[in-house]
């Protein structure tokens, strides 16, 4: 069964045609529980997210800040497995029809089996994989498997990436480019910084792929700021915070849905 890279491409193209940035939401699978996570990620789409990323919880998430680390810890203590991540992708896509990507560090994929992971993700209706720690020069086996199964391979670029490195990374990727807006780990911030705009501009000189910005966006105002120069706005920690702060799951779902609605208004405030 083929994955949904074409759906991802279509959704990003539709947002561009509407002269706005796409809204991309992130939550780890298994948080607060597997079933609760499916409902929360679906609520993000109901609220206004165009695309969602399902995180594969990791015991050593080097890119993630304390908020997402806390969510990962909860998921791991709950016993989440790769099969639960795949199930989350399947159920969210089936319920919403939206493009669903998996964001994961490389080691779990390698241990699970590259071909097996790509096949299972595609069979679940997944649109692709974001692999923040997979070096491009070592990515051939994954990219070949992803292409066979109709999956996007999204790489991460950072302000420290030199122009020639940006060209190498973007040439190997598909779907979109994930631009980390500043050096450091994930987490909400008071400002997303000028570095993000400069990184997007530099990245666009070497690729026609959409460039989506993440790391730090937490409000409609910040989403509107990033939407001025990016093709997509990625939000993760702010959604996790809504669930962590809620007294119960239903309240958390309402908070997630409301935040998505607010952010969706933000990405439409171009010009």
Secondary structure by P-SEA (a helix, b strand, c coil): ccccaaaaaaaaaaaaaacbbbbbbbbbcccccaaaaaaaaaaaaaacccbbbbbccccccccccaaaaaaaaaaaaacccaaaaaaaaaaaaaacccbbbbbbccaaaaaacaaaaaaaaaaacccbbbbcccccccaaaaaaaaaaabbbbbbbbcccccaaaaaaaaaacccbbbbccccccccccccccaaaaaaaaaaaaccccbbbbbcccccaaaaaaaacccccccccaaaaaaaaacccaaaaaaaaaaaaaaaaaaaaccc
